[in-house]
Amino acid sequence: MLCWFVVFAVIIFKCLAARVELDWNVGYVFGARDGYTYRRAIGVNGKLPFPSVHVMQGDALVINVHNSLDVPTSIHTHGLFNNGTNYYDGPDMVTQCGIPPGENFTYVFETKDQFGTFWVHGHTRHQEADGFHTPLIIHSRKQPVIVYDEELTMTFEDWYTTEFYVRQEYIESLEDARTLVPNYPRALINGYDGNNTAPITFVPKRRYRLRIICMSVNNWFKFRIPGHKMTVIEADGVESMPLEVDGLSMGPGQRYSVIVTAHKSDEFNYLYNVTSYSPVLLRDAGFKPLVYTGLVKYRDGAPVKTIPAPSDEHLVWPEETAMQVADKQTRLPADRRIELTVNKFIDKHHVLLNALSSSLYKPVLVPTLYTALSMGELAKNSSVYGPQTNAYILKHLEVVEIVINNPIGDDHTFHFHGHNVQVIETGPYGNSSTDNRKPVAHQQSELWPMWRDTVQVRAYGFIRVRFRADNPGVWFLHCHLAIHMYNGLAVVFVEAPNVLQQRQSVPEAMVEMCKRQGILTQGNGAGNQGFDLSGLPPAIYLPS
């Protein structure tokens, strides 16, 4: 009887699924988003911010992209697995060639059984840093962990006075990067100047779900509503056991859902607090954290009740190891361990470079997915992808334990494409006394470790995570700080290439899109056969 019920439920689920189709004209827009600097940015259909995307669990999201920029573009649905459609994942020269200027391309994203809080952003030339991003909310077809009356979405981002690539090309043109004048960002809340954001409206006694998305490129954000408790019920599209906290601390790419219950009376209004800061720039005397406040409105004209603010050390924040997954899945037993260490060095022009392996990640001449699909048995040898890709070959269905060590004074968030990972352990690594830092606390995960796709790795700390290699494809692992990713802080997982070759083939429209740009679509990383990598730019290795 139970089997028939399960089959019936699956049929109903599939029948309810819809096809949601959007037309996006990606182009330049102009404005002063931060209230100060008028500059060029990237929007959709002439708007920035452009509308959030809302679909139901099981829906197919179809985005018809027209590229009105003068450079290629691509999009990434941050947090979606794209299982069976690796070629739609988005990172330029990893899983596709960018969409050329003036051309069209259609993405089909199958949400399948995923639901929660995600976002869509550009994944070519760091266009997410120039405004090309928006929330993606996949609404569940089942009852949430805590039932609520209404939901609101809040987004945080940092905003610079110049376009990302303009600034990076200027830095690289300098004979001595130490002469660079620092460029500190301002913060945007819900797409606008943080000082001019519309109020949050609460109705007494109602229960609200706040979906909070950190769409920043370099800065961290802290969010609190003094006088109100928050209960975390989701992180990165994964439901969690309820966890009561005082506020959220989020790095680039991370998302949370929290439940906030409004007070019983509308006697007072309140203020929420948003702090934007960079763990790197905190060491720079010219940079100070930016603090913004916004109105939590219970009633027009009600006085604002001021709540004394204790120091952060006396508040409860959601530690990744303290959270537990709602479905109560226990730790996976690891079959294999890969240890990665964050490194940085200064080149001859005093430009900072980053690596997560022995060399800096740099794109090669053939999209890495196309190499995995075209090299037959040799696809199981990491050498064919080129040393610039930092490729690791994973076996089908093995449980992989990844340890990321960070012996330097910069915090990072790392995003796993194609997977969520179990957070197993965090702790100290390296000598924090170098920067007079408080050592990272050693913490083991609880009985049911939390899963998420974007994890924080603190300065002088490490994180240990696990996942099952059940999604054949080529998947990027990279720091989600745009400057670090640009400088090479990334690796590629080539997952079950033999299975990938049996199950997937790149749509012909994508192959032709590459050819029109003169980009090779077969062969090793250099477009040659075997291990002949002649033609590749030289890899940049860490100094010994």
C-alpha positions in Angstrom: 0.0 0.0 0.0 2.9 2.4 0.9 4.5 1.7 -2.5 1.4 2.7 -4.3 1.1 5.9 -2.2 4.7 6.9 -3.1 4.1 6.2 -6.8 0.9 8.3 -6.7 2.7 11.1 -4.9 5.4 11.2 -7.5 2.9 11.3 -10.3 1.0 14.2 -8.7 4.3 16.0 -8.1 5.2 15.7 -11.8 1.8 16.8 -12.9 2.0 19.9 -10.8 5.4 20.9 -12.3 5.3 23.9 -14.7 7.5 25.5 -17.3 8.3 29.0 -16.2 9.8 31.0 -19.1 11.6 34.4 -18.9 13.1 36.6 -21.6 16.2 38.4 -20.4 17.9 41.1 -22.5 21.2 41.5 -20.7 22.6 45.0 -21.3 24.2 48.1 -19.8 22.3 50.5 -17.6 23.4 53.7 -16.0 22.7 55.1 -12.5 23.9 56.0 -9.0 22.8 52.9 -7.1 24.7 53.9 -4.0 23.3 57.4 -4.1 26.8 58.9 -4.9 28.5 57.6 -8.0 26.9 57.6 -11.5 28.3 54.6 -13.4 27.7 51.9 -15.9 26.3 48.6 -14.6 24.7 45.5 -16.0 20.9 44.9 -15.8 18.1 42.9 -17.4 15.5 44.4 -19.7 16.8 47.9 -18.9 16.3 47.5 -15.1 18.6 47.3 -12.2 17.8 45.8 -9.8 15.7 43.5 -12.0 12.9 41.3 -10.7 13.4 38.3 -8.5 12.7 34.8 -10.0 10.0 32.7 -8.3 9.2 29.1 -9.3 7.8 26.0 -7.6 9.7 22.9 -6.6 9.8 20.6 -9.7 9.3 23.4 -12.2 11.5 23.9 -15.2 13.0 27.5 -15.3 13.6 28.6 -18.9 15.6 31.8 -19.4 15.9 33.1 -23.0 19.0 35.3 -22.9 19.8 38.0 -25.4 23.3 39.5 -24.9 23.2 43.2 -25.6 26.7 43.7 -23.9 29.8 44.2 -26.0 31.5 41.2 -24.3 30.3 37.6 -23.8 28.1 36.7 -20.9 26.6 33.6 -19.1 24.4 32.8 -16.1 24.8 30.5 -13.1 21.9 29.4 -10.9 23.8 29.5 -7.6 23.0 26.4 -5.6 21.1 24.4 -8.3 22.7 21.0 -9.0 22.0 20.9 -12.8 22.2 17.1 -12.5 22.2 15.7 -16.0 22.6 19.2 -17.6 26.1 20.2 -16.5 26.5 22.3 -19.7 23.9 24.8 -18.3 25.9 25.4 -15.1 27.3 28.7 -16.4 31.0 29.3 -15.6 32.7 30.5 -18.8 35.4 28.1 -20.2 34.5 25.5 -17.5 31.2 24.2 -18.7 30.5 26.5 -21.7 31.7 29.3 -23.9 30.1 32.7 -23.1 27.2 33.9 -25.2 28.7 36.3 -27.7 27.6 39.9 -28.0 24.4 40.3 -30.0 23.4 36.6 -29.8 20.7 34.6 -28.1 20.8 31.5 -26.0 18.2 29.5 -24.0 19.0 27.9 -20.6 16.7 25.2 -19.2 17.1 24.7 -15.4 15.3 21.7 -13.9 14.7 22.4 -10.2 13.7 18.7 -9.6 13.4 18.2 -5.9 15.3 21.2 -4.8 13.7 24.1 -3.0 14.7 27.1 -0.9 16.7 30.3 -1.3 19.0 30.6 -4.3 20.2 33.3 -6.7 21.1 33.8 -10.3 24.2 35.7 -11.4 26.5 36.2 -14.3 29.5 33.9 -14.5 31.6 35.5 -17.2 34.1 38.3 -16.5 32.8 38.6 -13.0 29.6 40.4 -14.2 27.9 39.7 -10.9 30.1 42.4 -9.4 28.5 44.9 -11.8 24.8 44.2 -10.9 24.0 41.1 -13.0 22.3 39.1 -10.2 18.9 38.5 -8.7 17.2 36.2 -6.1 15.9 32.8 -7.2 13.2 31.5 -4.8 12.1 27.9 -5.3 8.9 27.5 -3.2 8.4 24.1 -1.6 5.4 22.0 -2.2 5.5 20.7 1.3 5.0 22.2 4.7 8.0 24.1 6.0 9.9 23.3 9.2 8.0 26.2 10.9 4.7 27.4 9.5 4.6 31.1 8.8 2.1 33.8 7.6 4.2 35.8 5.1 7.7 35.9 3.6 10.0 38.7 2.6 13.3 38.6 0.7 16.3 40.8 1.6 19.5 41.1 -0.4 22.9 42.6 0.6 25.6 43.6 -1.8 28.7 45.8 -1.9 29.0 48.4 -4.7 32.2 49.9 -6.1 32.7 53.2 -8.0 34.1 51.4 -11.0 33.4 48.3 -13.1 35.2 45.2 -12.0 37.2 44.5 -15.1 38.0 48.2 -15.6 39.6 48.3 -12.2 41.4 45.0 -12.6 42.9 45.9 -15.9 44.0 49.2 -14.4 45.7 47.4 -11.5 47.5 45.1 -13.9 48.8 48.1 -16.0 50.6 49.6 -13.0 54.3 49.2 -12.7 53.9 49.1 -8.9 50.4 48.1 -7.6 51.4 49.6 -4.2 50.7 53.1 -5.7 47.0 52.1 -6.1 44.5 54.3 -4.3 42.2 52.1 -2.3 38.6 51.8 -3.5 36.2 51.0 -0.7 32.7 49.9 -1.5 29.3 51.1 -0.2 26.5 48.8 0.7 23.2 48.2 -1.1 20.1 46.7 0.6 17.5 45.3 -1.7 19.3 46.8 -4.6 19.5 50.4 -3.4 21.6 52.7 -1.2 21.5 51.1 2.2 20.4 54.5 3.8 17.3 54.7 1.5 15.8 51.2 1.6 12.0 50.8 2.1 10.9 49.7 5.5 10.1 46.2 6.6 6.4 46.1 7.6 5.3 43.8 10.4 1.7 43.1 11.5 1.5 42.3 15.2 1.4 38.5 16.1 2.2 37.4 12.5 5.1 35.1 11.8 7.4 36.1 9.0 10.0 34.1 6.9 12.9 36.4 6.0 15.0 35.1 3.1 18.4 36.8 3.4 20.8 36.6 0.4 24.4 37.9 0.5 25.0 38.9 -3.1 28.2 40.7 -2.4 31.5 40.2 -4.2 34.0 40.9 -1.4 32.3 42.1 1.8 30.7 40.2 4.7 27.3 41.3 6.1 25.8 41.1 9.6 22.0 41.5 10.0 20.0 41.9 13.2 16.6 43.1 14.3 17.2 44.2 17.9 14.3 43.3 20.1 13.4 40.3 18.0 14.7 36.8 18.0 15.4 34.9 14.8 15.1 31.2 14.2 17.1 29.8 11.3 15.2 27.2 9.3 17.3 27.1 6.1 20.8 27.6 4.8 21.7 27.6 1.1 18.6 25.9 0.0 18.7 23.2 2.7 16.2 23.0 5.5 17.7 23.0 9.0 16.5 22.1 12.4 15.3 25.3 14.1 18.1 27.2 15.6 17.5 30.4 17.6 20.0 33.2 17.0 20.4 36.9 17.6 21.6 37.7 14.1 23.2 36.5 10.9 26.8 36.7 9.8 27.1 36.0 6.0 29.9 35.9 3.5 29.6 36.3 -0.3 27.2 33.8 -1.8 25.6 32.5 1.4 21.8 32.5 2.1 19.6 32.0 5.1 15.9 31.8 5.9 14.9 32.9 9.4 11.5 33.0 11.2 10.7 36.2 13.0 7.6 36.5 15.1 6.2 40.1 15.3 5.4 41.5 18.7 1.9 41.4 20.0 1.5 45.2 20.0 2.0 47.9 17.4 2.9 50.5 20.1 6.5 50.8 18.8 8.5 50.7 15.6 12.0 49.2 15.6 15.2 49.5 13.6 17.1 46.7 11.9 20.9 46.8 11.7 23.1 45.9 8.7 26.9 46.0 9.0 29.0 45.7 5.9 32.7 44.9 6.4 35.7 43.2 4.8 37.8 40.9 7.0 40.7 41.8 4.8 40.2 45.5 4.8 39.7 45.7 8.6 43.5 45.7 8.8 43.5 48.8 6.6 43.3 51.9 8.7 41.4 53.7 5.9 38.5 51.3 5.9 35.8 51.2 8.6 32.8 48.9 8.7 29.7 50.5 7.3 26.6 50.4 9.5 23.1 50.9 8.1 19.7 51.0 9.9 16.3 50.6 8.4 12.8 50.8 9.8 10.8 47.9 11.0 7.3 49.4 10.8 4.5 48.2 12.9 2.4 51.4 12.6 2.7 54.7 10.8 3.9 57.3 13.2 4.7 55.0 16.1 7.8 56.0 18.0 11.0 54.0 17.4 12.0 51.9 20.3 15.8 51.9 20.7 17.3 48.6 22.0 20.8 48.7 23.6 23.3 46.9 21.4 25.6 44.4 23.1 28.9 43.5 21.5 29.0 40.8 18.9 30.8 38.5 21.3 27.7 38.4 23.5 25.3 37.5 20.7 24.4 34.1 19.2 25.3 33.7 15.5 24.6 30.6 13.4 27.9 28.6 13.4 28.0 26.2 10.5 28.9 23.3 12.8 26.1 24.1 15.2 23.4 23.8 12.6 21.8 20.5 11.9 20.0 19.3 8.8 16.2 18.8 9.1 16.1 15.4 7.4 18.5 14.1 10.1 21.0 12.6 7.7 24.1 11.4 9.7 27.7 11.8 8.6 28.8 10.1 5.4 31.7 7.8 5.8 34.6 9.1 3.7 36.2 7.0 0.9 38.8 9.6 0.0 40.4 12.8 1.2 41.6 15.8 -0.8 43.5 18.5 1.1 43.7 22.0 -0.3 45.6 24.9 1.1 45.0 28.6 0.4 48.2 30.3 -0.7 49.0 33.8 -1.8 52.1 35.6 -3.2 53.0 38.9 -4.6 54.2 39.1 -8.2 56.9 41.4 -9.5 54.4 44.3 -9.9 53.3 43.8 -6.3 49.9 42.4 -7.4 48.4 39.8 -5.0 47.8 36.4 -6.6 45.9 33.4 -5.0 46.0 29.7 -5.4 44.2 26.7 -3.9 46.7 24.2 -5.3 50.2 24.4 -6.6 49.2 26.8 -9.4 46.8 29.6 -10.1 43.5 28.6 -11.8 43.4 30.1 -15.2 41.0 29.2 -18.1 42.4 27.0 -20.9 41.6 26.9 -24.6 38.8 24.3 -24.5 35.9 24.4 -22.0 36.9 21.7 -19.4 33.6 19.9 -19.7 34.2 19.5 -23.5 37.6 18.0 -22.8 36.0 15.5 -20.3 33.4 14.5 -23.0 35.8 14.2 -25.9 38.9 12.5 -24.5 37.7 9.0 -24.0 39.6 7.0 -21.4 42.2 9.8 -21.1 39.5 12.0 -19.5 40.2 10.0 -16.3 43.8 11.5 -16.3 44.0 15.0 -14.8 46.9 15.9 -16.9 44.8 16.3 -20.1 43.0 19.3 -18.7 46.1 21.4 -18.3 47.9 22.4 -15.1 46.0 25.7 -15.1 42.7 24.0 -14.2 43.9 22.3 -11.0 41.7 19.4 -12.0 40.9 16.5 -9.6 39.3 13.4 -10.9 36.5 11.9 -8.8 35.1 8.4 -9.0 31.4 7.8 -9.4 29.5 7.6 -6.1 32.6 7.8 -3.9 32.3 9.9 -0.7 34.9 12.7 -1.0 36.2 14.5 2.1 37.6 18.0 1.3 39.8 19.8 3.7 40.5 23.5 3.0 43.3 24.9 5.0 43.7 28.7 5.3 47.1 29.7 6.9 46.7 33.4 5.8 45.0 36.4 7.3 42.0 36.6 4.8 38.6 35.1 5.3 37.0 33.3 2.4 33.7 31.8 1.3 34.1 28.8 -1.0 31.2 27.7 -3.4 30.8 24.2 -4.5 29.1 23.9 -7.9 26.9 20.9 -8.5 26.8 19.8 -4.9 25.9 20.6 -1.3 28.5 19.4 1.2 28.2 18.2 4.8 30.1 20.5 7.2 32.0 18.1 9.5 34.6 20.2 11.3 36.2 23.6 11.6 39.3 24.7 13.6 42.6 26.6 13.8 45.3 26.3 11.1 48.5 28.4 11.0 49.7 31.1 13.3 46.9 33.6 14.0 49.2 35.7 16.3 50.8 37.0 13.1 47.9 39.4 12.8 46.9 39.5 16.4 43.9 37.5 15.6 41.8 35.4 18.0 42.4 31.7 17.1 39.5 30.0 15.3 37.6 27.7 17.7 37.8 24.0 17.1 34.2 22.7 16.5 32.8 19.4 15.4 29.5 19.1 13.7 26.4 17.8 15.6 24.7 14.5 15.1 23.1 15.5 11.8 25.7 17.8 10.0 24.3 20.7 8.0 24.6 20.7 4.2 25.2 23.8 2.2 26.9 24.9 -1.0 28.9 27.9 0.2 31.0 27.6 3.3 33.1 30.1 5.3 36.8 29.4 5.9 38.2 31.8 8.5 41.6 33.4 8.5 44.1 30.9 10.1 41.5 28.2 10.1 40.3 25.1 8.3 37.1 23.4 7.3 36.4 19.8 6.6 33.4 18.8 4.5 32.1 15.7 2.7 29.9 14.9 -0.3 29.0 12.0 -2.5 30.1 12.2 -6.1 26.7 11.4 -7.5 26.5 14.2 -10.1 28.7 13.3 -13.1 30.1 16.5 -14.6 32.8 19.2 -14.4 32.2 21.3 -11.3 34.0 24.4 -10.2 35.1 25.0 -6.6 36.2 28.6 -6.1 36.4 31.4 -3.6 33.3 33.6 -4.0 35.3 36.8 -3.3 35.5 38.1 -6.9 39.0 39.4 -6.5 40.3 36.1 -5.1 38.6 34.1 -7.8 40.0 36.4 -10.5 43.5 36.0 -9.0 43.3 32.2 -9.3 41.7 30.8 -6.1 39.9 27.8 -7.6 40.0 24.2 -8.6 37.9 21.9 -10.9 36.4 18.5 -10.0 36.0 16.3 -13.0 33.4 13.9 -11.6 33.0 10.4 -13.1 34.0 11.3 -16.6 33.3 7.8 -17.9 29.7 8.0 -16.7 29.5 11.6 -17.9 30.4 10.5 -21.4 27.6 7.9 -21.4 24.9 10.2 -20.0 25.4 13.7 -21.4 26.3 15.4 -24.6 26.5 19.2 -25.2 23.6 20.7 -27.2 24.7 21.5 -30.7 23.7 25.1 -30.2 26.3 25.5 -27.5 29.0 23.8 -29.7 28.2 26.2 -32.6 28.3 29.2 -30.2 31.9 28.3 -29.4 32.9 27.8 -33.0 31.6 31.2 -34.0 34.0 32.7 -31.4 36.9 30.6 -32.6 36.9 28.5 -29.4 37.9 24.8 -29.7 35.3 22.3 -28.6 37.3 19.0 -28.5 40.6 17.7 -27.3 42.7 18.3 -24.2 43.0 21.7 -22.5 45.0 23.0 -25.5 42.7 21.5 -28.1 45.2 18.8 -29.0 45.2 15.0 -28.7 46.8 13.0 -25.9 49.1 14.9 -23.5 50.3 17.4 -26.1 49.5 20.7 -24.3 51.5 22.9 -26.7 49.7 26.2 -27.3 48.6 26.7 -23.7 49.8 29.8 -21.9 52.3 28.8 -19.2 50.9 27.9 -15.8 51.7 30.2 -12.9 53.1 28.1 -10.1 53.6 29.1 -6.5 57.2 30.0 -5.7 58.9 27.2 -3.9 
